[in-house]
């Protein structure tokens, strides 16, 4: 699989990243190296190997349905300058 | 050409847990903005999600009631998108390995029972709520709902008419209510539905290009949006043009759908497994334990009402559509064994008012106790059936005890023969013409005279006694 500059531009677009021309060239080259490396794994015979979906041997890590106190208002807004009457103020985005 | 519509529905229902799905904040609707928030659901750096076991149980319960197969292994994925209703810039959902697959529900169409497939049911977290400021170029976010547990239920494209879509949703809502998985209040957003619809030449196997419809806020709106969209697609095809794959927004006030985004702009969610959450492995014992908690469902209750109470199929169906209404009916019947009489009052009087005012049984003040008391008062002759309607209306609005209403409004039935006789005499004197008409064979004139007595007593006269007195006086 070969990554083109078009692919890089698409990925940057959906990830909302701004890349200049130099960076686009750079990442096109670099991602190709990474993907070639991963493609090598495809040469292995993995017919009898279970897919790894989680790297730790854990399952069903869950808690009981109990309510714990939430943060108080001061703590909720202590990391923002954009609090307004109990809400977070964000740029207007009309979608649906 | 004759066309056939192909419809698939995606329903999101909020699960009735106490706390959120991945943190311990309260999950209940409402509250002052941003008061049910913690570092987790605000996406502070370094926080980790911990799954709520009860959300998994409720998800399994719903899936079982929808005849799904519970997958022994499921897991969570990140759905990436940029929208300020989720502070993490991704939603935790299930993509590749959902909780359950391959279910179905039966709907009762006019052509008979139709089986509608359920493709999958999976768990995910809800997003926050955005309020768009009327003035100024900003929006306000409330994260109280962010992280509330949802089950998304995706139907197969087995529905062919807007009516079938409505029937499917009504049945699905009833199942989720009966199992107490969700309270399904559309007005509070705890039940939401998007629809996919395409049309094709009738008899054709090939699917047409579909559009996705959003922003329908009631089952009726979904039915109307589908009706509109099917007609729109027909017009497009008949002009020789092609339907474009796109998302369209329903405008309820104007009764039309409007383009939101086309396929070219379609979101690319870049799903990948969430490394913060280990997989869910469901053992058989766990499934059986949940299965044992599934109560009698609506269609089972309906059959019981027909069998035990001898109710007509239609009435039994209406009474069991909503769990709350059905529970109300059962509580009445426990205290007043004439189920048919209870059913009549609910079917005729109660539902007429609820439907006219767009209300649900939980929105009114009437209690089963008060309805039963009122029925007993009719049986004893304390009030007439006609007066009872006035009392009933008052009970709905105020929740007052019927005997109190009768006392306050002076509505006790007039059964005193001497007193009624005086009124009957006056009416007869004033309406000699009607008396003559009646004697000349005009039966309708008798009804008029009864009406005059009722009017003179403001509806309180005991109609049996009035009838008897009038006959005695005229026929002699």
Interface residues (C-beta under 8 A of the other chain):
Chain A: X14 X15 X16 X53 X54 X55 X56 X58 X59 X60 X61 X62 X63 X64 X65 X66 X67 X68 X70 X71 X73 X76 X77 X79 X84 X85 X86 X87 X88 X89 X90 X91 X92 X93 X94 X95 X96
Chain B: X17 X18 X19 X24 X25 X26 X32 X33 X34 X35 X36 X37 X38 X39 X42 X44 X50 X51 X52 X53 X54 X55 X56 X75 X82 X83 X84 X97 X130 X131 X132 X133 X136 X137 X138 X139 X140 X141 X142 X143 X214 X215 X249 X260 X268 X270 X273 X275 X277 X278 X279 X280 X281
